[in-house]
């Protein structure tokens, strides 16, 4: 399956758009479309890792207690249990590919 990421980009005026691109039993691939001043509030997944990869633009990513500035071509990993979120503090749109691992099966 080929996914043309930018073909799926859609921005919303009121909040960040989260677009599901693919889901398997092993991972989920989303596209976050973040207009200037929009954000994803910090939150935690107790049993899922999350990888952010900046496709276009610049953003500030909060991973644990650290705030990181990332631009196109850079990625960061939020391990399970670590608080994470992002904000687009620039004047340009921000496109971020996000890979989320599935929660482990419950016994």
N, CA and C atoms as an extended XYZ file, in Angstrom:
321
Properties=species:S:1:pos:R:3:atomname:S:1:resname:S:1:resid:I:1 pbc="F F F"
N         0.840       -1.170        0.000 N   UNK     1
C         0.000        0.000        0.000 CA  UNK     1
C         0.891        1.240        0.000 C   UNK     1
N         0.677        2.131       -0.935 N   UNK     2
C         1.392        3.395       -0.987 CA  UNK     2
C         0.469        4.473       -0.440 C   UNK     2
N         1.011        5.291        0.443 N   UNK     3
C         0.244        6.391        1.019 CA  UNK     3
C         0.925        7.692        0.618 C   UNK     3
N         0.228        8.513       -0.105 N   UNK     4
C         0.751        9.846       -0.449 CA  UNK     4
C         0.315       10.789        0.665 C   UNK     4
N         1.203       10.964        1.610 N   UNK     5
C         0.891       11.646        2.862 CA  UNK     5
C         0.267       13.020        2.640 C   UNK     5
N         0.890       13.843        1.832 N   UNK     6
C         0.389       15.216        1.653 CA  UNK     6
C        -0.994       15.263        0.994 C   UNK     6
N        -1.375       14.207        0.275 N   UNK     7
C        -2.722       14.152       -0.307 CA  UNK     7
C        -3.801       14.065        0.766 C   UNK     7
N        -3.418       13.648        1.974 N   UNK     8
C        -4.386       13.477        3.064 CA  UNK     8
C        -4.439       14.677        4.006 C   UNK     8
N        -3.563       15.644        3.815 N   UNK     9
C        -3.494       16.794        4.715 CA  UNK     9
C        -4.765       17.637        4.627 C   UNK     9
N        -5.376       17.846        5.783 N   UNK    10
C        -6.575       18.678        5.897 CA  UNK    10
C        -6.486       19.408        7.225 C   UNK    10
N        -6.568       20.710        7.175 N   UNK    11
C        -6.486       21.506        8.393 CA  UNK    11
C        -7.876       21.943        8.815 C   UNK    11
N        -8.074       22.045       10.122 N   UNK    12
C        -9.340       22.497       10.689 CA  UNK    12
C        -9.093       23.833       11.388 C   UNK    12
N       -10.039       24.749       11.319 N   UNK    13
C        -9.803       26.059       11.933 CA  UNK    13
C        -9.822       26.040       13.462 C   UNK    13
N       -10.523       25.076       14.056 N   UNK    14
C       -10.721       25.098       15.500 CA  UNK    14
C        -9.789       24.195       16.303 C   UNK    14
N        -9.219       23.156       15.670 N   UNK    15
C        -8.332       22.250       16.421 CA  UNK    15
C        -7.473       21.438       15.459 C   UNK    15
N        -6.423       20.853       16.004 N   UNK    16
C        -5.538       19.995       15.236 CA  UNK    16
C        -6.331       18.854       14.610 C   UNK    16
N        -6.035       18.541       13.349 N   UNK    17
C        -6.697       17.417       12.685 CA  UNK    17
C        -5.830       16.174       12.817 C   UNK    17
N        -6.444       15.085       13.229 N   UNK    18
C        -5.763       13.787       13.350 CA  UNK    18
C        -6.390       12.868       12.310 C   UNK    18
N        -5.590       12.456       11.323 N   UNK    19
C        -6.103       11.671       10.205 CA  UNK    19
C        -5.463       10.285       10.229 C   UNK    19
N        -6.275        9.252       10.346 N   UNK    20
C        -5.774        7.871       10.342 CA  UNK    20
C        -5.389        7.496        8.912 C   UNK    20
N        -4.137        7.089        8.718 N   UNK    21
C        -3.660        6.691        7.397 CA  UNK    21
C        -3.623        5.184        7.221 C   UNK    21
N        -3.270        4.454        8.268 N   UNK    22
C        -3.195        2.989        8.190 CA  UNK    22
C        -3.203        2.413        9.596 C   UNK    22
N        -3.810        1.236        9.731 N   UNK    23
C        -3.834        0.533       11.005 CA  UNK    23
C        -3.632       -0.945       10.746 C   UNK    23
N        -2.718       -1.542       11.502 N   UNK    24
C        -2.508       -2.981       11.454 CA  UNK    24
C        -2.575       -3.508       12.885 C   UNK    24
N        -2.389       -4.797       13.046 N   UNK    25
C        -2.392       -5.345       14.399 CA  UNK    25
C        -1.125       -4.969       15.162 C   UNK    25
N        -0.132       -4.394       14.468 N   UNK    26
C         1.144       -4.064       15.107 CA  UNK    26
C         1.413       -2.574       15.267 C   UNK    26
N         0.706       -1.720       14.542 N   UNK    27
C         0.956       -0.276       14.627 CA  UNK    27
C        -0.168        0.511       13.976 C   UNK    27
N        -0.180        1.790       14.305 N   UNK    28
C        -1.132        2.718       13.702 CA  UNK    28
C        -0.337        3.900       13.158 C   UNK    28
N        -0.678        4.371       11.956 N   UNK    29
C        -0.021        5.511       11.340 CA  UNK    29
C        -1.045        6.622       11.162 C   UNK    29
N        -0.764        7.772       11.787 N   UNK    30
C        -1.652        8.925       11.702 CA  UNK    30
C        -0.902       10.104       11.112 C   UNK    30
N        -1.651       11.052       10.582 N   UNK    31
C        -1.108       12.327       10.141 CA  UNK    31
C        -1.749       13.408       10.992 C   UNK    31
N        -0.933       14.198       11.673 N   UNK    32
C        -1.429       15.331       12.440 CA  UNK    32
C        -1.225       16.580       11.591 C   UNK    32
N        -2.282       17.322       11.373 N   UNK    33
C        -2.246       18.578       10.626 CA  UNK    33
C        -2.498       19.686       11.648 C   UNK    33
N        -1.446       20.445       11.935 N   UNK    34
C        -1.488       21.405       13.032 CA  UNK    34
C        -1.296       22.814       12.465 C   UNK    34
N        -2.344       23.607       12.487 N   UNK    35
C        -2.262       24.985       12.011 CA  UNK    35
C        -1.516       25.827       13.050 C   UNK    35
N        -1.037       26.995       12.653 N   UNK    36
C        -0.357       27.867       13.621 CA  UNK    36
C        -1.204       28.089       14.875 C   UNK    36
N        -0.553       28.016       16.018 N   UNK    37
C        -1.111       28.190       17.374 CA  UNK    37
C        -1.951       27.007       17.857 C   UNK    37
N        -2.152       25.978       17.047 N   UNK    38
C        -2.869       24.787       17.512 CA  UNK    38
C        -1.901       23.862       18.252 C   UNK    38
N        -2.468       22.953       19.056 N   UNK    39
C        -1.621       22.068       19.853 CA  UNK    39
C        -2.319       20.746       20.150 C   UNK    39
N        -1.526       19.834       20.646 N   UNK    40
C        -2.032       18.586       21.220 CA  UNK    40
C        -1.621       18.661       22.685 C   UNK    40
N        -2.598       18.718       23.574 N   UNK    41
C        -2.250       18.891       24.983 CA  UNK    41
C        -1.472       17.688       25.484 C   UNK    41
N        -0.556       17.913       26.416 N   UNK    42
C         0.240       16.806       26.955 CA  UNK    42
C        -0.648       15.727       27.569 C   UNK    42
N        -0.309       14.491       27.266 N   UNK    43
C        -1.058       13.338       27.768 CA  UNK    43
C        -0.113       12.138       27.823 C   UNK    43
N        -0.601       11.031       28.331 N   UNK    44
C         0.224        9.830       28.503 CA  UNK    44
C        -0.533        8.603       28.028 C   UNK    44
N         0.191        7.686       27.399 N   UNK    45
C        -0.324        6.358       27.088 CA  UNK    45
C         0.485        5.385       27.935 C   UNK    45
N        -0.170        4.671       28.822 N   UNK    46
C         0.543        3.792       29.727 CA  UNK    46
C         1.194        2.598       29.060 C   UNK    46
N         0.663        2.175       27.907 N   UNK    47
C         1.181        0.943       27.306 CA  UNK    47
C         1.442        1.066       25.806 C   UNK    47
N         1.638        2.288       25.318 N   UNK    48
C         1.909        2.485       23.890 CA  UNK    48
C         3.059        3.473       23.696 C   UNK    48
N         3.968        3.153       22.785 N   UNK    49
C         4.999        4.092       22.369 CA  UNK    49
C         4.419        4.959       21.261 C   UNK    49
N         4.931        6.190       21.132 N   UNK    50
C         4.504        7.079       20.060 CA  UNK    50
C         5.748        7.706       19.439 C   UNK    50
N         5.804        7.675       18.106 N   UNK    51
C         6.901        8.283       17.366 CA  UNK    51
C         6.328        9.426       16.539 C   UNK    51
N         6.902       10.617       16.706 N   UNK    52
C         6.527       11.794       15.919 CA  UNK    52
C         7.616       12.031       14.873 C   UNK    52
N         7.233       12.209       13.605 N   UNK    53
C         8.166       12.548       12.530 CA  UNK    53
C         7.629       13.778       11.804 C   UNK    53
N         8.399       14.851       11.798 N   UNK    54
C         7.955       16.092       11.170 CA  UNK    54
C         8.168       16.010        9.658 C   UNK    54
N         7.074       16.093        8.921 N   UNK    55
C         7.102       16.060        7.458 CA  UNK    55
C         7.321       17.465        6.909 C   UNK    55
N         6.643       18.426        7.503 N   UNK    56
C         6.678       19.800        7.006 CA  UNK    56
C         6.451       20.753        8.166 C   UNK    56
N         7.207       21.847        8.198 N   UNK    57
C         7.028       22.858        9.231 CA  UNK    57
C         7.938       22.644       10.421 C   UNK    57
N         7.605       23.348       11.501 N   UNK    58
C         8.369       23.275       12.750 CA  UNK    58
C         7.397       23.221       13.919 C   UNK    58
N         7.788       22.512       14.959 N   UNK    59
C         6.936       22.425       16.135 CA  UNK    59
C         7.745       22.256       17.399 C   UNK    59
N         7.080       22.505       18.520 N   UNK    60
C         7.681       22.251       19.830 CA  UNK    60
C         7.007       21.005       20.401 C   UNK    60
N         7.814       20.035       20.774 N   UNK    61
C         7.319       18.752       21.271 CA  UNK    61
C         7.726       18.610       22.725 C   UNK    61
N         6.770       18.274       23.554 N   UNK    62
C         7.044       18.044       24.976 CA  UNK    62
C         7.105       16.532       25.176 C   UNK    62
N         8.256       16.054       25.615 N   UNK    63
C         8.459       14.631       25.887 CA  UNK    63
C         8.980       14.531       27.316 C   UNK    63
N         8.167       13.978       28.212 N   UNK    64
C         8.547       13.989       29.616 CA  UNK    64
C         8.616       15.443       30.070 C   UNK    64
N         9.652       15.804       30.763 N   UNK    65
C         9.819       17.183       31.217 CA  UNK    65
C        10.606       18.038       30.247 C   UNK    65
N        10.914       17.520       29.079 N   UNK    66
C        11.766       18.220       28.121 CA  UNK    66
C        10.949       18.789       26.966 C   UNK    66
N        11.272       20.015       26.542 N   UNK    67
C        10.640       20.603       25.369 CA  UNK    67
C        11.667       20.667       24.252 C   UNK    67
N        11.309       20.084       23.094 N   UNK    68
C        12.228       19.975       21.964 CA  UNK    68
C        11.658       20.684       20.753 C   UNK    68
N        12.502       21.427       20.037 N   UNK    69
C        12.100       22.062       18.789 CA  UNK    69
C        12.516       21.139       17.651 C   UNK    69
N        11.545       20.720       16.843 N   UNK    70
C        11.821       19.842       15.712 CA  UNK    70
C        11.362       20.502       14.424 C   UNK    70
N        12.054       20.166       13.332 N   UNK    71
C        11.676       20.658       12.014 CA  UNK    71
C        11.628       19.493       11.053 C   UNK    71
N        11.241       19.770        9.821 N   UNK    72
C        11.078       18.728        8.809 CA  UNK    72
C        12.313       17.845        8.739 C   UNK    72
N        12.071       16.523        8.745 N   UNK    73
C        13.140       15.540        8.673 CA  UNK    73
C        13.609       15.044       10.020 C   UNK    73
N        13.058       15.572       11.125 N   UNK    74
C        13.458       15.150       12.466 CA  UNK    74
C        12.325       14.386       13.152 C   UNK    74
N        12.709       13.501       14.062 N   UNK    75
C        11.736       12.670       14.772 CA  UNK    75
C        12.090       12.604       16.248 C   UNK    75
N        11.106       12.224       17.052 N   UNK    76
C        11.309       12.020       18.479 CA  UNK    76
C        10.385       10.888       18.928 C   UNK    76
N        10.824       10.166       19.954 N   UNK    77
C        10.069        9.023       20.468 CA  UNK    77
C         9.587        9.315       21.882 C   UNK    77
N         8.308        9.066       22.121 N   UNK    78
C         7.744        9.113       23.473 CA  UNK    78
C         7.438        7.677       23.879 C   UNK    78
N         8.206        7.173       24.804 N   UNK    79
C         7.991        5.795       25.272 CA  UNK    79
C         6.713        5.705       26.099 C   UNK    79
N         6.175        4.515       26.197 N   UNK    80
C         4.973        4.277       26.996 CA  UNK    80
C         5.165        4.842       28.398 C   UNK    80
N         4.141        5.509       28.893 N   UNK    81
C         4.181        6.049       30.240 CA  UNK    81
C         4.799        7.432       30.353 C   UNK    81
N         5.348        7.971       29.263 N   UNK    82
C         5.979        9.295       29.276 CA  UNK    82
C         5.005       10.321       28.698 C   UNK    82
N         4.787       11.400       29.433 N   UNK    83
C         3.885       12.447       28.956 CA  UNK    83
C         4.447       13.073       27.680 C   UNK    83
N         3.549       13.385       26.732 N   UNK    84
C         3.962       13.950       25.452 CA  UNK    84
C         2.851       14.812       24.867 C   UNK    84
N         3.238       15.751       24.004 N   UNK    85
C         2.304       16.626       23.331 CA  UNK    85
C         3.086       17.532       22.398 C   UNK    85
N         2.379       18.410       21.686 N   UNK    86
C         3.065       19.288       20.741 CA  UNK    86
C         2.300       20.588       20.572 C   UNK    86
N         3.015       21.587       20.038 N   UNK    87
C         2.398       22.869       19.715 CA  UNK    87
C         3.063       23.422       18.458 C   UNK    87
N         2.259       24.041       17.618 N   UNK    88
C         2.785       24.735       16.450 CA  UNK    88
C         2.835       26.219       16.819 C   UNK    88
N         4.026       26.684       17.196 N   UNK    89
C         4.211       28.079       17.589 CA  UNK    89
C         4.706       28.923       16.415 C   UNK    89
N         4.745       28.336       15.228 N   UNK    90
C         5.221       29.061       14.048 CA  UNK    90
C         4.036       29.658       13.294 C   UNK    90
N         4.342       30.388       12.235 N   UNK    91
C         3.296       30.988       11.398 CA  UNK    91
C         2.930       30.102       10.212 C   UNK    91
N         3.589       28.927       10.099 N   UNK    92
C         3.365       28.014        8.970 CA  UNK    92
C         2.687       26.729        9.451 C   UNK    92
N         1.983       26.026        8.558 N   UNK    93
C         1.373       24.739        8.925 CA  UNK    93
C         2.433       23.716        9.332 C   UNK    93
N         2.030       22.796       10.191 N   UNK    94
C         2.887       21.716       10.673 CA  UNK    94
C         2.231       20.384       10.318 C   UNK    94
N         2.969       19.519        9.597 N   UNK    95
C         2.501       18.165        9.280 CA  UNK    95
C         3.407       17.178        9.997 C   UNK    95
N         2.802       16.268       10.751 N   UNK    96
C         3.557       15.307       11.540 CA  UNK    96
C         2.998       13.909       11.302 C   UNK    96
N         3.878       12.988       10.903 N   UNK    97
C         3.501       11.569       10.853 CA  UNK    97
C         3.677       11.007       12.253 C   UNK    97
N         2.707       10.223       12.696 N   UNK    98
C         2.743        9.670       14.034 CA  UNK    98
C         2.527        8.160       13.963 C   UNK    98
N         3.460        7.412       14.527 N   UNK    99
C         3.340        5.959       14.618 CA  UNK    99
C         3.069        5.623       16.082 C   UNK    99
N         2.016        4.872       16.322 N   UNK   100
C         1.664        4.443       17.669 CA  UNK   100
C         1.653        2.924       17.696 C   UNK   100
N         2.348        2.365       18.673 N   UNK   101
C         2.339        0.919       18.813 CA  UNK   101
C         1.039        0.510       19.504 C   UNK   101
N         0.565       -0.699       19.253 N   UNK   102
C        -0.668       -1.132       19.900 CA  UNK   102
C        -0.394       -1.501       21.356 C   UNK   102
N        -1.418       -1.418       22.174 N   UNK   103
C        -1.229       -1.889       23.555 CA  UNK   103
C        -0.988       -3.394       23.538 C   UNK   103
N        -0.224       -3.893       24.510 N   UNK   104
C         0.001       -5.342       24.543 CA  UNK   104
C        -1.304       -6.081       24.827 C   UNK   104
N        -1.409       -7.301       24.334 N   UNK   105
C        -2.645       -8.066       24.606 CA  UNK   105
C        -2.767       -8.361       26.098 C   UNK   105
N        -3.980       -8.332       26.566 N   UNK   106
C        -4.233       -8.620       27.974 CA  UNK   106
C        -4.444      -10.119       28.160 C   UNK   106
N        -3.804      -10.634       29.155 N   UNK   107
C        -3.904      -12.076       29.428 CA  UNK   107
C        -5.188      -12.420       30.110 C   UNK   107
